Amino acid sequence: MKALILWLTGLSLLATPVVAQTTAELRGRLANTGTEKLLLSWWSQPLATHEQQRAVHVEPNGDFSISVPITRPTLAQLSYGDEEVPVFLEPGDVLALHGDAADLAATGSFDSGDGNAHRPAAAANNYLQELSRKYLNNEDYQVLPENIKLLEKGFLSFLDYRRDHESTLLKQASRRGNFTPAFTAYAEADIAYAYAEDRLTYADLREQTVAGQPRINLSPDYYNFLQEPGLLPGNELAVTSQHYQDFLLDYVHYQARTTGHLPTSPDYYPTCYQLADKLLRAEARPVVLGRIVLETIRQGHVAHAQAMLNTYAATAQAPAGWVALLRTDLADNQSFAIGSAAPPVALRTADGQNLSLADFRGKLVYLMFWDSRFPAGQREIPFLKEVTASLAGQPIVIVMAALDETLTNWQQNVACAEPALSGVQAYVPAGQREAVRQAYGIQRLPSAVVIAEDGTLLDLHPRVLSSRALQDDLKASVGRAAAYRAVALNKL
């Protein structure tokens, strides 16, 4: 089920006693199976970078059985080919799943696999399937791609409508199924914090995804929902919900911005860490603090992350395994980080001139990798003229580096464009493309970085050209390379 982000929801997080039972069993029979394996995936902990998985063959008659090692309530994902369904498991559960393997998301249903004791577990998972079919896999009930375009009043009406319908479905299912306390806590929190998360991030997400429009001006009372009882600093039973964790993390970012700290500020992530340390409590605290350290690493602020990780290890009361994972991730990201030298890129212009990043030394470089054949990159081109015009007279250059597999389309639509496109238009020669992709960790196009005047990386995840805020970001970044050094938390 692609609309739901799946995490291990316990393993030292849920505030319930440790139980002796450490397994749950999922069995059943599927129709129309082929040669694929049945795969169950889950996260071992909130800071893990890879899922744990268990795969089994389905018997010729469709029978299968999977034993899952768990000690806490766990939300997992069961997949067969392209079909995916969520599964909520508690220690000792025995569940039976039946359905058509070719259309499992629409036909899957659960019943108790071993007596009446497991009926609440079956009811919980049947509720998840109904929720997915009606709402989570229905674009009409998702923020993206269309509802984010709504203005404030319409967007809030959409959120209220969705929450009301999901809450009604949960109440109806709960009356039929007699859910366990753990699942009830998870399901209620997931609805409440999905609403809160989408409302909190509305303005940012709309600015990022609705091309060419300025940031929306919200009404003065828009954020009053943050004062609702029980929402903050939060209900610890809700820590099982991924939406709860995401909301707390984004709330910290919101607080940092309201106190005048912007993501482009050198002390932004250390400030977020300090705020989370003060705002959060109990089980949620080490989760969110660890995620701030993790995103600091991923955003390339390695020097900051080292100082933060030392503080995290000493004071966050996080499991040793979490700290070890962060240390591994930090080591893996040392070479491609803010302050390190930008990897070399061989470029060639339409007239055959060779360029390198060294040719732009002394200027701030916005380097965008793209493929002129793909719509995602094409959508950015109309905004290039506006951005370069806004930056006229500034020591800033926009470099468009094409990674097209063949140059015919690029030459026709870019190099020979009339009038000529602004910025520096160039392509990466065929023999260099794979090395560039690896050096810059390019997983999708377009992808951009900002390189400081001294040739060091300054921003690994800048805004796209179509974001009006990019122009201000670039102007503010001129001459700031030296500011991005380790900021000790006790010096802020």
N, C-alpha and C positions, 0 to 999 in steps of 0.2 A: 504494500500500500504506500504509494509514493508521497501522499500528502502528509504523512505522519512521520516525524523524526523519532526514531526508536532508541531508547537508552536503557541500560540496566538501571532499575529504579530503586535498588536497595543496596546490598553489600556494604554495610556499615553506615547507611544513610537513614533508613527508616527507623523511627524511634520506637521499636518493639523489641522484646527479648529475643536473643538468639535461640533458634529452635534446633532440635537434634536432626530432624529430617533435612537432607541436603539435596534431594532430587525431586523432579516432577516428571511425569510421563505423559507423552502425547502419542496417541495411537489412532488408528482409523483405517478407512478404506476410501480410495479415490477412483473415480471412473475415468476412462479415456487417458490413462497414463502412457507415457512414452519411455524414452531412455534416460531422461534427466534424473538427477538426484533430488530428493527433497531436502531443503536446506533451512536450518533454523539459525538465526543470527541474533546476537545480543551484545551489549557493551559490558565489559568487565568492571568498569568504573567511569565516573564522569569525565576524567581527564585522559582516558585512553584514546589513542589515535587510530586503532584498528578494532574491528568487531571480533568477538569470538564466534566461532561457527561450528555447527555439527551437521554433517550430511549423512543421509542414509539412502540406500536403494529402496525403491518401491517394488514389492513383489509382483509377479505377473498378474495376480488377481486383484492388485490395487492395495493390498494391505501394507501397512508400515508401522513402525514403532520407534520413537526417539526418547531416550532418557536424558534429561537436562540437569546438570549439576548446579543447583541454586541453594542459597541459604536465606534469601529475602524475596519478597514479591518482585517480579521481573516482567518488564514489557519487552517482548521479543518480536521478531519478524519471521514468518514462515513463508518460504517462496518455492515455487515449482515452475521452472522456466521463467516466463515474464509475469506470472501471476503471484501476487503477494497479499498476505493477510496478517494483521496484528494478532498477537497471542499474549494474554496476561496470565502468568503462571505464579503460583505460590507454592512453597515447599510442601510436598506430599500430594499435590494435585495429580489426578489421573483423568485425562480428557480424551474423548474420541472425536475425531473430525471426519466429516463425510462431505463429499461434493464432487463436482466435475473438475478434474485437474486442468482442463483447457480454459475454464472460466471460474477459477476458484474464488476470486474476489466477489463474484455475484452469487455463487451457489454454496459456498462453504457454510456449514453449520456444525455446532458442537452439542454433544450430550455427555452425560457422566459416564466415564469409562470404567468405573468400579464402584457401583452402588450409589445410594442417595447422598452420601457425604460429600460428593463432588458436584452436586447439582448447582450450588452457588457459583462454582468456577465455570461451569458450562453456560449458565445464564449470563455471567459477566462477559464471556467471550462472544456470545451471540449478540449482546448489546454492542460490543465493539464492531462487529461485522455490520450491524444495522446502521450504526453511526457512520461508518465509513461509506457505505453505499449511498446513504441519503445526503450526507453533508461533506465529509472530508474528501471524498473523491469527486465531488460535484463542484465545478468551477464557479457556479453561481454563488456558492457559500464561501469562497476563498477570496482573500484580499487581492491576490494576483491571479490573472493579469489585468482584469477589468475594473474591479471595485476600487482599487487604489486611485483611479482617475476621478472618483466622485469628490465633490466639494464637501466641506465639513459636515453640514447638516445631513446630506445624503449618506455619507460614510458612517456617521453615528447611527443613523436609522438602520443601515445594513448590519452593523455590529449588534445592535439591540435585537433585531429580528433573528439573527443567527443564534445568539445566546439563548433567547427565549425558546426557540425550537429545539435546540440541543438539550436544554434543561428539562423541557417537557418529555422528550424521549427518555432521558435518564430516569425521571420519576416513574414513568410508566414501566420501564424495564425493571426498576428496583422493586416495585410492588409485585411484579411477576416472579422475580428471581431471588429475592432475599440475599443480596450481595454481602460479601464479607466486609468488615470494617476497612481493611487495607484497600480493597478495590473501590469502595465508596469514596474514601479519601482521595484516591487517585483521580477518579472520574469527575468528582465535583471540582477539584482543583484545576484539572485540565481545561474545563469549560471556563471557569472564572479567570484563569490567568492567560488563556488564549485571547479572551476579550481585552484584558488589561495590556497585554503585550502588543496587540495590534493597534490599540488606541494610542499607546505611548509612542510607538515608532511610526505612526501614520505620516507625519510631516516629513521625516527623514526619508522614508521609503518612497513617498510620492515624489520628492525632489530627485531621487536617484533614478526613478523608473519612468516618469512622465517627461519625455524629452522636451527641452526648449521652454519649459515653464519655470518661473521663479518660485521660490519657496512660498508655500501657502501661509497666509496670515490667519492664525487661529483666534477664536474668541477668547476674551479674558478668563472665562471660567472653564476653558477646555480641560485643563489638568486637575480640576477639582475632584475627579474620580479617584485620584491618588489618596484622598483623605477618607475614603470609605473604610469603615471598621474592618479590621482583619486582613486588609490587603498588604499593609506594610507595618513592621518589618517582615510580617508574613506568618503563616501557619506552618509549623514544622512538619505537620502531616502531609503538607503539599509538596515536600521536597522530592517525592516520587515523580512529580510531573515535570517533563522537559520544558513545558511552557512556563512553569514557575521559575525554573532556573534561568531561562532566557529573559524573563521579565525582570528578575532581580539584577541581572547583569546590565540590561539596558537602562534600568532605573539608575544605576550607579553612573552610567554614561550621561544620562539626562541631568543628574545632579552636578556632575563635573562641568557640563556646558552652562548650566544656570549660574554657576559661580565664576564664570568668565574663562574657563579653560576649554580650549578648542582642540580637536584631534591633531591640528597642525602645530600645537604648542609642544616644545620639547619635554615639558613636565606632565603631559596629559595623562599617560598611563600610570606613572607613580601616584598622581593625584587620585585617579580612579581607585587604585589599590588602597590608599589611605581612607577614602570615603567608604569603601566597602567594609574595611576593618572596623569602622565606627558604626556603620548602619546595621550590619547583619549580626546574626546570633546563631548559636547552636549548630545544627547539622548543615545549614545552608552556608554558613560562613566559609569553611574551608573549600567548599565546592566553587563558590563564586570567586574567592580570592585566587584559587588555582586557575580558573578560567581567565582571569585578568592577566595572570602571568603568562598563560599559554598564548593569548592573543597579542600580548606584548612581544613575545618571541616571533609569532607569525607575521606581525607587522614590521619586523625587522629591527626593533629597538633592543638589540642584543645586550648592549651595555646596561641599559635600564633593567632588563630582565634578569641579569645576573644579580644585581643588588636586590631586586624584589624577591627573587628565588631564595636568596640567603635568609631574608626576613621571613618568608613563607615557611621555610624549613624549621626555623627557630620558634615561631610564635603562632602559626595557624592551627596547630594540633591536628594536622592532616596525617593520614596513614603514610607510612614510609614508602609504600609502593607508588603513591601519587607523586611524592617528591622525586623519586627515582625516574618516573616517566618524564617529568618536567626537565630534569637534568639531561636526559637523553635527547629530548626534543631541542633543548638549547644547544647541545653539542652538534646536532645535525644541521642547525641553521646558522652556525657561526660564519660561514664563508659568504653567504648572500644576506647581508644585513646593512642597516643604516650605518654609515661611516666607513664601510668597506669599499674598496675600489670597484667601480662598475665593470662587469665583465666586458671584454672587448667585443665590438660588433663591426664586422666588415660590411660596408654599404657601397652601393653603386647607383649613380643617378642615371636618368634616361639617356643622357649623352655619353655614358661610359665613364664618367669621372668617379674615381675612388674616394670614399670618405671613411673616416673613423671618428670615434667619439673624441679623440684627442683634438680633432679639428675645431671642436666647439668649446675647448677649455677657456675658462673665463666667463662663460655664460651658463645660466641655468637652463637645463635641457629637459623638456617634456618629451620622452621617447615612447611612441605608441607603436606596438607591433599589431599588424592587422593583415587580413586577406581581402583583397578588393572584390573577390567573388561573393563574399558572404554578406547577407543583409545587416548583421549586427555592426560590421565595420562601415558599411555604406551609410547607415543612419547617422554616423558621426561626422561625415564629410561636410554636410551643409553648415555645420557649426564652426568649421575650421576658420573660415573667413572672419567671423565675428570675434573668435578668440584672438587671432593674430592681430586684428585691428585694435582690440582692447589693450594688447601688450606692446603696441608700437612705442618705440623709445625706451623700452625696458631691456635689460641684458638677459633676455629670455628667448629661446628658440624652440619651435615645435618641430620635431622630427618624426615623420611618418615612415616607418620601416615595414615594407610589404614582405610577407612570407608566402606569397602565391607560389603554388607548385609550378605553374607555367606563367610566363610573363605577358602573354598575348593580351589577356583581359586588362592587366595593370597598365600596359602601354597604351591601349585604346582608350581607357576610361580615366586614367590618372595622368600619365606622363604627357599625353597629347590633348589634355583637356583645354578647352577654350571657353572663357579665359583661364589662364594657368592657375592651378590651385596654390594657395598660399602655404607658408611653412616650407620645410625641406622635404621633398618627395624623393624617396629612394627605395631600393629593394635589397634584400639579403640574397647574395648569390647562392645557387643551389647547393654547393658543397659546404656552405656554412650554416644552413638553416637548422639542422638538427642540433648542432653544437649550441647555437643561440637559444633554441627552445629549452635545452637542458640547463644552460647557464643561468637563464632568467626564470626557470621554473614555470614556463608558459604551459598552462593547461587549457586555456580557452582564449579565443580572440574576439574582439580586441583586448589587448593587455598592455598596461603602461607602467612606467616608472618615472620618477623625477631624479635627475642627476645634478648634483651641486656643481658650482663653478670650479671646484678643485678636482672634479672627476669622481667623486665618491657618491654612493647612493644616498638619497635624501628622503625619498618616499617610495615604498614598494607597492602601494595600493592607492594611487591618486584617483581623483574623480575623472569621469569621462569628459570628452570635449563638450558634449551636450549639456553638461551641468554648468549653470551660470556661476556657481560658487567656485569653479575651478580657476577662473580668472583672478579672483581675490586670493585664493590659496597660493597661486604661483607668484603673484606680486609679493605676498608676505614671506615667501620662501627665499627670496633673493638675499644672499649674504648670511644665511642661517646655518651653514654646514657646521660651524664650530660649536653651535649651541647644542647639538645633539650628542651629548656625552652622558655618561652615567650620572643620574641624579639620585643621590642618597635620600632615602625616605625621610630621615631625620633632619634633612637640610631644606625641605620644602617649606 
